Amino acid sequence: MKRISALLIAILISLSVIVSCKAAPTYIQAFSPSLTESVDHEETPDVEPTAKVNNPQPALEIVSSVAYLFNSGKILYGAVEYKNTGNCNIVLTNAQFTFSDASTSLPVTFTPMLSEYDVVEPGATSFVTYWGNNPADEILLEGENITVTAELTPVATDDVRRDLELSDIRVLDNYPGFSTLSGLITSSQTDACTMNMSYVAFYDADDTLLGVWNFTLNSVMNPGDIRSFVINMNDLTIENLSSRTASTKACGFGFNL
């Protein structure tokens, strides 16, 4: 009996060794461009950081700006296009818009929306917009010679942009008081983005900036996804925007929260 017991114990020990040395299974998750459900962030591959720039020198220049007073002078609106003129990727940490008419100036300081994800490469451009209550609506006259100047604070970043491409942009004045914007958004990234932000800027025949609209889509953007959008620009009440728009510029970025 002792020999039998010893033999059984030896067999059990041998089996346990075989089980413990067995290779762990490998799990592969496939992403389909048609998926719209939420993505598990832990399983989403991280974007690889760009190579660090020796002696980074963040810098930018303001390319163009535009300002309006909407809603009978109650809402201040300003927008600027800026270009990265430095030698490294940048994000914005602060913005100051100064609205002016012939006799009054009104500075407004704010953090640009989702600016930590709006990574701008050297030579590339992006936009900043502002909507806010006009505390001086009796001084700044509605729509008459309103201008805006901007001071933007860039900082260097090693992050890369999760770029989204916008195409087939169309502007229609099919409602009284505001225009409709439509187009396509394409994700060429290698990982999924649960959130996104896009900017579309409108220019007249003289390449003068007429306005900028920014928006998000309530949709996960997986690699290769193409999403269509139709948006009513209710808060951008520029008269005859469609007929005055000769060209547009658009850019977008994705991010995960």
Secondary structure, 3 states (H helix, E strand, C coil): CHHHHHHHHHHHHHHHHHHHCCCCCCCCCCCCCCCCCCCCHHHCCCCCCCCCCCCCCCCEEEEEEEEEEECCCCEEEEEEEEEECCCCCEEEEEEEEEEECCCCEEEEEECCCCHHHCCECCCCEEEEEEEEECCCCCCCCCCCCCEEEEEEEEEECCCCCCEEEEEEEEEEEEECCEEEEEEEEEECCCCCECEEEEEEEEECCCCCEEEEEEECCCCCECCCCEEEEEEEECCCCCCCHHHHCCEEEEEEEEECC
